[in-house]
Amino acid sequence: MRLLGRSAALATAGALLAGCAGGPGGGGGAISDDKVVLAVLTDQSGVYADLSGKNAVEAVRMAVADFKAKYGDKAVTENIEVIGADHQNKPEIANSKAQELYDRQKADLILDVPTSSAALAVANVAKTKKKVFIDVGAATTELTGKQCNKYTFHYGYNSYMLAHGTGTALTKDGAKNWYLVYPDYAFGQDMEKTFRASVESAGGKIVKSDPTPFPNDNFSTFLLKAPNLDPKPQVLGAMQAGGDLVNLVKQYNEYKLRDKGVDLAVGLMFLTDIHSLGPDAMAGTRFTDFWYWNADEDNRAWADKFHAKTGTRPTAVHAADYSAALQYLEAVQRGGTDKADDVVAQLEGHKVDDIFTATGTIRAEDHLLTHDAYLAEVKPSSEVKEPWDYEKIVSTIPAAEAFQQPDASCEL
């Protein structure tokens, strides 16, 4: 099994590192406040609460437990604290919460942070405070573009990956005319830009593109417009996510747009979205995913542990949160310190091989984690063999194709 091979190799490497530099007193030997504090800043009550939320905190706790089990008394510190906070999908709250977490609660790392506008706010605080931030839940490419900084890392996925997988593939399959609807904030604006570029580069056309309020529970104005556009779009490209996407799909089905010749393509979808709607509401819909709990035995084994703690199956964001926390702790272990500059140096260029990805590289140029992605398809209920098994992996998108090249405007 792949997991056993990975674990054995990691354990051997870990023992060597602990003995040489990573154990208590090794390397820099400096652990601030005699503990490492991991802060999960997330959406605990809004449209992204299911795909991230409180279970993101649990995923990070799992990473801490596995790290401690691996190193035992050779761990760089015994004191590792996990705290959670709610940014309510508002950048101004994310800003103030991040400052509070870094300053008053002594967080060494902030991670998760869905909602691109909130993530960009936290990235600015991380830069000012010179503290590490690993974003998992946001999609904007600005985090590794012109708004990149030395202390911010982007982990999991971005809008380029989503557009390259879904937009390019469907256009090449014959969906030439598109109508895009996107939430009117940083994430949606970035998604519209990258999807437009992908569709047009594959020979398609954006008939019309409309911003929608965020959050939103009524998409009727936009959905009723779709069949009457000239030329008529073959595909409605929905760039919403989480609860907004659930609302949009329900109304798409209510207005029977598929029967009117307008198919649905989704820019960003998570396991929890399919679960909320039921697989038949999305059956046959293709989308780009970046981790699936039932893709292989190793993923399933970790998902079983997650399920035992939460009563639900993990989304790709939960798996990425686990990995990001684990890789941060490994970087602290290697360097023997939680000093931000030293941790950044340990993370830059690091190869990631854990339960989230076996093909990961944290690029030194822009702090983007690149890895393989997947074109997935929602199964109809007739093919679902057990609860939560809603996806079929259609093809693998190699890391070199899934993510964009480093942006020249990024100056770390």
Backbone torsions as a table, in degrees:
resi	resn	phi	psi	omega
1	MET	NA	142.6	-177.9
2	ARG	-60.8	-38.2	-176.9
3	LEU	-62.2	-43.0	-179.7
4	LEU	-64.1	-41.4	178.4
5	GLY	-62.5	-44.0	179.4
6	ARG	-63.9	-45.4	-175.2
7	SER	-63.3	-41.7	-179.9
8	ALA	-62.6	-44.3	-179.5
9	ALA	-65.1	-42.0	-179.8
10	LEU	-66.0	-39.3	-179.8
11	ALA	-63.9	-42.5	178.3
12	THR	-62.5	-48.1	178.8
13	ALA	-62.4	-39.8	-179.2
14	GLY	-63.2	-41.2	179.1
15	ALA	-63.4	-42.0	178.4
16	LEU	-63.4	-44.6	-179.2
17	LEU	-64.4	-42.7	-179.4
18	ALA	-62.6	-40.7	-178.9
19	GLY	-69.7	-34.8	-175.9
20	CYS	-84.8	-46.2	-172.3
21	ALA	-149.6	-23.9	-166.4
22	GLY	-86.1	-14.9	-176.5
23	GLY	-74.4	178.5	179.0
24	PRO	-56.5	127.6	-179.1
25	GLY	85.7	-8.8	-180.0
26	GLY	-81.7	168.6	177.0
27	GLY	54.6	-131.1	179.2
28	GLY	-68.8	-26.7	175.8
29	GLY	67.7	15.3	-173.7
30	ALA	-114.9	110.4	173.2
31	ILE	-113.1	113.8	-175.9
32	SER	-63.0	137.4	177.9
33	ASP	57.2	18.1	179.2
34	ASP	60.0	24.2	176.4
35	LYS	-160.4	160.9	173.4
36	VAL	-109.0	128.2	-177.9
37	VAL	-115.0	121.3	177.8
38	LEU	-106.8	121.3	-178.0
39	ALA	-109.6	125.8	178.3
40	VAL	-102.8	102.4	-179.8
41	LEU	-97.1	115.1	-166.9
42	THR	-147.1	-177.7	174.0
43	ASP	-96.8	109.3	-176.6
44	GLN	-99.2	-4.8	-175.4
45	SER	-145.2	-3.5	-174.6
46	GLY	-105.3	-151.8	-171.4
47	VAL	-69.0	-17.5	-179.5
48	TYR	-107.7	10.7	-175.8
49	ALA	-65.6	-34.3	-178.3
50	ASP	-74.4	-43.5	-176.7
51	LEU	-75.9	-19.0	-179.4
52	SER	-131.7	-103.1	167.5
53	GLY	59.0	-148.9	-175.6
54	LYS	-63.2	-28.4	178.5
55	ASN	-72.2	-19.5	172.1
56	ALA	-65.7	-37.9	176.4
57	VAL	-62.6	-41.2	179.6
58	GLU	-65.0	-38.0	178.6
59	ALA	-62.7	-39.2	178.0
60	VAL	-67.8	-39.3	176.0
61	ARG	-60.6	-37.5	177.4
62	MET	-63.0	-39.1	178.4
63	ALA	-63.3	-42.3	178.8
64	VAL	-62.3	-44.2	179.8
65	ALA	-61.8	-42.7	179.9
66	ASP	-68.3	-36.8	177.3
67	PHE	-63.3	-46.3	179.7
68	LYS	-64.7	-38.5	179.0
69	ALA	-65.4	-34.2	-178.8
70	LYS	-70.7	-45.4	-172.4
71	TYR	-98.6	-22.7	179.3
72	GLY	55.7	-132.8	-177.7
73	ASP	-76.9	1.0	174.3
74	LYS	-95.4	2.6	177.3
75	ALA	-64.5	149.1	-176.7
76	VAL	-60.8	-27.0	173.5
77	THR	-156.1	148.7	175.1
78	GLU	-86.4	-18.6	-173.5
79	ASN	-97.8	99.5	176.9
80	ILE	-126.5	119.8	-175.7
81	GLU	-112.2	138.6	176.1
82	VAL	-116.0	126.5	178.3
83	ILE	-127.8	152.7	-179.8
84	GLY	-121.3	153.5	176.9
85	ALA	-150.6	155.6	-175.4
86	ASP	-111.0	122.1	178.4
87	HIS	-96.7	-4.5	174.5
88	GLN	58.3	20.6	179.7
89	ASN	63.0	25.6	-178.9
90	LYS	-118.5	123.0	-176.0
91	PRO	-61.0	-34.4	-179.1
92	GLU	-68.4	-35.4	176.7
93	ILE	-72.7	-39.7	176.6
94	ALA	-59.0	-40.4	178.8
95	ASN	-60.9	-50.8	-177.3
96	SER	-68.8	-37.8	178.5
97	LYS	-65.2	-41.3	-179.9
98	ALA	-62.3	-43.2	178.3
99	GLN	-62.2	-41.9	178.7
100	GLU	-64.0	-42.6	-178.5
101	LEU	-64.7	-44.9	-179.8
102	TYR	-69.3	-43.3	-171.4
103	ASP	-86.2	-55.0	-172.4
104	ARG	-86.0	-36.9	-178.1
105	GLN	-98.7	4.1	171.8
106	LYS	58.2	36.2	178.4
107	ALA	-64.9	132.2	173.4
108	ASP	-87.8	-25.7	-178.1
109	LEU	-142.8	135.0	165.4
110	ILE	-110.5	135.8	176.3
111	LEU	-141.5	175.5	-174.7
112	ASP	81.9	-105.9	178.5
113	VAL	57.7	70.5	168.6
114	PRO	-68.3	163.5	-176.6
115	THR	83.2	110.8	-171.9
116	SER	-61.2	-39.2	179.8
117	SER	-63.7	-38.2	177.0
118	ALA	-67.6	-40.6	-179.6
119	ALA	-63.2	-41.8	178.9
120	LEU	-65.1	-35.2	176.8
121	ALA	-65.2	-44.5	-179.9
122	VAL	-66.3	-38.2	178.2
123	ALA	-59.1	-38.3	179.1
124	ASN	-67.5	-38.8	177.1
125	VAL	-65.8	-42.9	178.9
126	ALA	-59.1	-41.7	178.3
127	LYS	-62.4	-44.9	-178.6
128	THR	-67.1	-42.8	-176.9
129	LYS	-83.0	-11.8	-176.3
130	LYS	57.6	51.9	178.9
131	LYS	-126.8	154.3	-173.9
132	VAL	-80.2	137.5	176.0
133	PHE	-133.5	123.0	174.4
134	ILE	-115.6	107.2	179.5
135	ASP	-84.6	135.9	177.8
136	VAL	-118.7	-38.2	-168.0
137	GLY	-90.4	-10.2	-177.8
138	ALA	-96.1	159.1	-176.3
139	ALA	-113.4	-12.7	-172.5
140	THR	-62.4	135.5	177.2
141	THR	-76.8	-7.5	178.7
142	GLU	-63.4	-25.9	179.7
143	LEU	-62.3	-27.1	177.2
144	THR	-118.6	16.0	176.7
145	GLY	-110.1	-131.1	-173.6
146	LYS	-70.0	-14.9	176.9
147	GLN	-103.2	18.1	177.8
148	CYS	-68.8	160.9	172.3
149	ASN	-155.2	167.1	-172.7
150	LYS	-58.3	-31.2	-170.1
151	TYR	-100.1	-1.3	-177.5
152	THR	-106.9	135.6	176.1
153	PHE	-124.1	147.9	179.1
154	HIS	-117.1	124.4	-165.8
155	TYR	-130.2	129.6	173.2
156	GLY	112.4	-72.9	-175.2
157	TYR	-159.8	166.8	170.2
158	ASN	-150.6	177.0	-174.1
159	SER	-66.9	-29.9	177.3
160	TYR	-63.0	-46.3	179.5
161	MET	-59.5	-44.4	-178.6
162	LEU	-64.6	-45.1	-178.1
163	ALA	-69.6	-41.2	-178.3
164	HIS	-63.4	-37.5	-179.9
165	GLY	-73.4	-58.5	-173.4
166	THR	-79.7	-52.0	-175.5
167	GLY	-61.6	-47.4	-179.1
168	THR	-65.9	-46.0	-175.9
169	ALA	-63.3	-46.5	-177.3
170	LEU	-69.5	-36.2	177.9
171	THR	-64.8	-42.6	178.1
172	LYS	-65.8	-24.4	177.9
173	ASP	-83.1	-1.4	174.6
174	GLY	120.4	-4.8	178.7
175	ALA	-82.7	89.1	-171.3
176	LYS	-88.7	-31.6	-177.0
177	ASN	-110.1	126.0	-174.1
178	TRP	-124.0	145.8	167.6
179	TYR	-118.2	118.3	-178.3
180	LEU	-100.7	134.4	169.9
181	VAL	-124.4	132.8	-173.3
182	TYR	-142.2	146.2	178.4
183	PRO	-67.4	138.9	-170.6
184	ASP	-87.0	68.7	169.1
185	TYR	-153.4	-174.4	-168.1
186	ALA	-53.6	-44.9	-179.7
187	PHE	-60.2	-52.1	-177.3
188	GLY	-63.6	-40.3	179.1
189	GLN	-63.4	-39.8	178.2
190	ASP	-68.4	-40.7	178.6
191	MET	-62.7	-43.0	179.2
192	GLU	-60.2	-43.3	-178.8
193	LYS	-64.3	-46.3	-176.5
194	THR	-74.2	-36.2	176.9
195	PHE	-66.6	-42.2	177.9
196	ARG	-56.9	-47.2	-179.3
197	ALA	-62.6	-41.3	-178.7
198	SER	-67.6	-45.0	-179.7
199	VAL	-63.6	-46.1	-177.3
200	GLU	-68.9	-35.5	178.6
201	SER	-69.7	-22.0	177.9
202	ALA	-91.8	4.7	176.9
203	GLY	97.7	9.6	-179.7
204	GLY	-97.0	-177.3	-176.9
205	LYS	-139.7	137.8	172.3
206	ILE	-91.2	106.2	-179.1
207	VAL	-65.7	-43.6	178.6
208	LYS	-158.0	154.8	179.6
209	SER	-139.6	125.5	-176.3
210	ASP	-127.2	132.2	170.7
211	PRO	-77.9	145.8	178.0
212	THR	-121.8	153.9	178.6
213	PRO	-60.1	153.9	176.6
214	PHE	-135.7	131.0	-12.7
215	PRO	-71.2	167.7	-173.4
216	ASN	-149.0	141.0	177.7
217	ASP	-120.3	6.0	-178.8
218	ASN	-138.7	107.0	-178.4
219	PHE	-109.0	15.3	-172.5
220	SER	-58.7	-40.3	-179.1
221	THR	-55.6	-42.1	-175.8
222	PHE	-80.1	-39.8	-177.8
223	LEU	-68.4	-41.1	-179.5
224	LEU	-69.0	-24.1	178.7
225	LYS	-72.7	-32.5	-168.5
226	ALA	-53.8	-50.3	-175.8
227	PRO	-68.7	-14.1	-174.6
228	ASN	-101.5	2.6	177.8
229	LEU	-72.0	156.0	-178.8
230	ASP	-128.3	114.6	0.1
231	PRO	-72.8	157.9	-179.2
232	LYS	-67.5	127.5	179.7
233	PRO	-70.8	141.2	173.5
234	GLN	-80.8	-24.0	-175.0
235	VAL	-136.3	133.9	166.1
236	LEU	-93.3	114.8	178.8
237	GLY	-93.8	107.1	-177.2
238	ALA	-94.8	118.8	-178.3
239	MET	-97.6	5.7	179.9
240	GLN	-73.2	169.2	178.2
241	ALA	-146.2	164.7	175.9
242	GLY	58.8	-137.3	-177.7
243	GLY	-61.1	-33.4	177.0
244	ASP	-63.2	-41.6	179.3
245	LEU	-64.8	-41.6	178.3
246	VAL	-57.9	-45.8	179.1
247	ASN	-62.3	-43.0	-178.1
248	LEU	-64.1	-43.9	-177.5
249	VAL	-66.8	-39.8	176.9
250	LYS	-58.0	-43.4	-178.5
251	GLN	-74.6	-33.6	174.0
252	TYR	-58.1	-45.6	179.1
253	ASN	-70.2	-36.2	179.4
254	GLU	-62.4	-39.2	-179.6
255	TYR	-87.1	1.6	174.1
256	LYS	53.4	46.3	-178.0
257	LEU	-67.9	-30.0	178.0
258	ARG	-63.6	-39.1	177.4
259	ASP	-65.9	-22.0	179.5
260	LYS	-92.7	8.9	174.4
261	GLY	89.1	12.2	178.5
262	VAL	-112.5	103.7	179.1
263	ASP	-76.8	168.0	-177.8
264	LEU	-114.3	132.0	170.5
265	ALA	-124.1	140.9	-175.1
266	VAL	-115.8	128.5	179.9
267	GLY	-72.6	-41.9	-176.4
268	LEU	-142.2	120.4	179.9
269	MET	-140.6	146.3	-179.1
270	PHE	-123.1	162.8	-179.7
271	LEU	-54.0	-39.6	-178.6
272	THR	-67.1	-29.5	175.9
273	ASP	-65.4	-45.8	179.5
274	ILE	-63.0	-40.2	-179.7
275	HIS	-63.7	-40.0	-179.7
276	SER	-66.1	-38.3	-176.8
277	LEU	-85.3	-27.8	-168.6
278	GLY	88.7	138.5	-173.5
279	PRO	-60.2	-32.4	-177.6
280	ASP	-66.2	-27.0	177.8
281	ALA	-66.5	-22.3	-177.1
282	MET	-122.3	5.8	-173.1
283	ALA	-52.4	130.5	179.0
284	GLY	86.9	-10.8	179.1
285	THR	-70.1	130.7	178.0
286	ARG	-101.4	145.8	-179.8
287	PHE	-156.6	166.4	179.1
288	THR	-95.7	127.9	177.6
289	ASP	-120.7	163.6	-177.6
290	PHE	-127.4	4.0	172.5
291	TRP	-175.3	143.3	177.8
292	TYR	-138.1	132.8	-171.4
293	TRP	-62.7	-28.7	-175.6
294	ASN	-110.4	25.3	-178.4
295	ALA	-73.6	-32.2	178.6
296	ASP	-156.6	177.5	-174.8
297	GLU	-64.8	-36.7	-178.2
298	ASP	-67.2	-46.5	177.5
299	ASN	-59.6	-42.4	-178.2
300	ARG	-65.3	-39.4	-179.9
301	ALA	-61.5	-42.8	177.7
302	TRP	-68.6	-39.4	179.3
303	ALA	-63.8	-32.8	176.7
304	ASP	-64.6	-40.1	177.4
305	LYS	-65.3	-41.9	178.4
306	PHE	-62.0	-44.0	-179.5
307	HIS	-62.6	-37.8	179.9
308	ALA	-63.7	-28.8	-178.8
309	LYS	-90.6	-29.8	-171.6
310	THR	-116.2	-18.9	-176.0
311	GLY	78.8	9.7	-179.7
312	THR	-141.3	167.3	176.6
313	ARG	-89.6	149.1	-177.6
314	PRO	-77.6	145.2	168.7
315	THR	-83.1	173.8	175.9
316	ALA	-62.2	-33.4	178.4
317	VAL	-64.5	-42.1	178.9
318	HIS	-61.4	-43.0	178.7
319	ALA	-64.6	-39.1	179.2
320	ALA	-69.1	-36.2	175.3
321	ASP	-60.9	-44.2	177.4
322	TYR	-57.9	-49.0	-178.4
323	SER	-63.5	-44.5	-178.7
324	ALA	-61.5	-43.8	178.0
325	ALA	-64.4	-43.3	-179.5
326	LEU	-63.8	-44.3	-179.0
327	GLN	-67.9	-32.9	174.5
328	TYR	-63.4	-47.8	-179.9
329	LEU	-63.2	-37.5	176.6
330	GLU	-63.6	-37.0	178.3
331	ALA	-66.4	-40.3	175.6
332	VAL	-62.5	-41.1	179.5
333	GLN	-63.9	-44.3	-179.8
334	ARG	-62.9	-40.8	-176.8
335	GLY	-87.3	-17.5	-178.8
336	GLY	74.8	16.4	-177.3
337	THR	-157.0	155.0	172.9
338	ASP	-103.4	14.0	174.3
339	LYS	-59.6	128.5	-169.4
340	ALA	-57.3	-45.8	-177.6
341	ASP	-61.9	-38.6	178.8
342	ASP	-69.4	-39.3	178.5
343	VAL	-65.4	-42.9	176.9
344	VAL	-56.5	-44.4	179.9
345	ALA	-62.4	-35.7	179.0
346	GLN	-71.3	-32.4	-178.0
347	LEU	-79.6	-33.8	-175.6
348	GLU	-62.7	123.6	179.4
349	GLY	80.1	1.5	-175.3
350	HIS	-71.3	140.0	175.0
351	LYS	-87.5	129.8	-177.9
352	VAL	-105.3	123.9	177.6
353	ASP	-139.4	92.1	-179.8
354	ASP	-146.2	-161.9	-174.7
355	ILE	-67.1	-22.6	-180.0
356	PHE	-80.1	-43.5	-179.5
357	THR	-153.5	144.6	172.3
358	ALA	-103.8	2.3	-174.4
359	THR	-125.6	23.8	-171.9
360	GLY	-86.6	143.6	171.3
361	THR	-138.1	128.0	174.6
362	ILE	-88.3	104.7	-174.5
363	ARG	-65.4	130.3	179.0
364	ALA	-68.4	-29.2	-174.6
365	GLU	-67.3	-35.4	-174.3
366	ASP	-142.5	2.2	176.9
367	HIS	67.8	26.7	174.3
368	LEU	-92.7	130.3	171.6
369	LEU	-81.3	115.6	174.7
370	THR	-98.8	147.1	-178.2
371	HIS	-168.9	168.1	177.1
372	ASP	-63.2	146.4	173.8
373	ALA	-124.0	178.8	-172.9
374	TYR	-139.6	140.1	167.1
375	LEU	-90.1	119.4	-175.0
376	ALA	-116.9	162.0	178.3
377	GLU	-135.8	139.0	179.1
378	VAL	-76.8	129.6	178.3
379	LYS	-77.1	147.8	167.5
380	PRO	-72.3	160.0	-176.9
381	SER	-59.4	-27.0	-179.8
382	SER	-65.6	-20.0	179.7
383	GLU	-103.0	-2.8	179.9
384	VAL	-81.4	116.9	-174.5
385	LYS	-92.5	-18.5	179.5
386	GLU	-157.2	161.6	-179.9
387	PRO	-55.6	137.9	175.9
388	TRP	78.5	-3.8	-179.6
389	ASP	-90.0	76.5	-170.0
390	TYR	-104.6	-8.1	-171.0
391	GLU	-114.8	147.3	170.9
392	LYS	-121.9	125.0	178.6
393	ILE	-79.4	116.8	-177.3
394	VAL	-84.0	-44.7	-179.6
395	SER	-159.1	160.2	177.4
396	THR	-100.5	135.7	176.1
397	ILE	-105.4	110.6	-176.9
398	PRO	-58.1	150.9	-176.5
399	ALA	-52.9	-40.2	-177.3
400	ALA	-64.4	-26.0	178.0
401	GLU	-94.9	-28.5	-173.3
402	ALA	-71.0	-30.9	-174.7
403	PHE	-120.2	152.4	-179.1
404	GLN	-71.1	160.7	173.1
405	GLN	-71.0	158.9	178.3
406	PRO	-54.1	138.8	-178.5
407	ASP	-83.2	127.3	-178.7
408	ALA	-61.8	-22.0	-178.9
409	SER	-79.1	-9.0	179.8
410	CYS	-80.8	118.3	175.8
411	GLU	-124.5	102.4	-175.7
412	LEU	-72.9	NA	NA
